[in-house]
């Protein structure tokens, strides 16, 4: 079978497509013939040895997939061979067959295509855990979404609306803001690709406050970090909750005196660890999310597709921060797809 492998630490250009032996599932595991793999920012970090986890090489990047169960290990009652599933894992999804713990698999609704399923579990799972599990977002509150044109951002816009919040979307291009508006954002704020002056940062803070009705956001979800974090935090309402999801623009430094003056909370969101520690709660979250999907209230926006041999390009494209929506990789060759 084919797999896209990281053989040495480095950027996406270091990844190599190789033929390797097909793995077999052990107790409590299933083998999934992968049709589509979602691309996420940690895929870039893990191949550069900059992520929390440092797997032994060689390994494949990719933390979410959708495909068909090919074989099951001892003690697995569900899912069954032949069922369509999505799954999340720390790494390894950019391969034609992947071993996954059975309790990390979700059986897909018949109407859900593989590309949307592969763009769903990590993104919407992270946002649901953030907004519901960590921040306790309430109907009528104001939610500020940074990086609103990306996969996490658009999911946050949709879920925020589904939870009854007023959603303010902030992004670095009008195209991204238009995507957020199409997902239901109530107001938008355009910020520059980089803050070159203190005045630009102050202007962003004031624009966010104005878009939030003058009082600031009750909850901020931030997958961007970098220079955007402090001016966004300065716009937060009293006793607001600031959700730290990721660092696409770098790791920020927020002065702690602001936290005191705002009586606010800075809350870390690590969905992968949550799923590992509480798989039953994660499975319940996925049921809630799939019910929303079936009801037509949320739907991933897949914007770009690449073949497995171009998986490195897909990761590089995501790292450029120019993407609106979600990137996926079509893993199976046409021959393999016919035989699966």
Secondary structure, DSSP 8 states (H G I E B T S, - for coil): -EEEEE-SSS-GGGEEEEE-------TTEEEEEEEEEE--HHHHHHHTT-SS----SSB---SEEEEEEEEE-TT--SS-TT-EEEEE-SS--SBSEEEEEGGGEEE--TT--HHHHHTTHHHHHHHHIIIIIIS---TT-EEEESSTTBHHHHHHHHHHHHTT-EEEEEESSHHHHHHHHHTT-SEEEE--SS--SHHHHHHHHHHHHHHTTTS-EEEEEES--TTHHHHHHHTEEEEEEEEE---TT------HHHHHHHT-EEEE--HHHHHHH-HHHHHHHHHHHHHHHHTTS----EEEEEEGGGHHHHHHHHHTT---BEEEEE-S-HHHHHH-
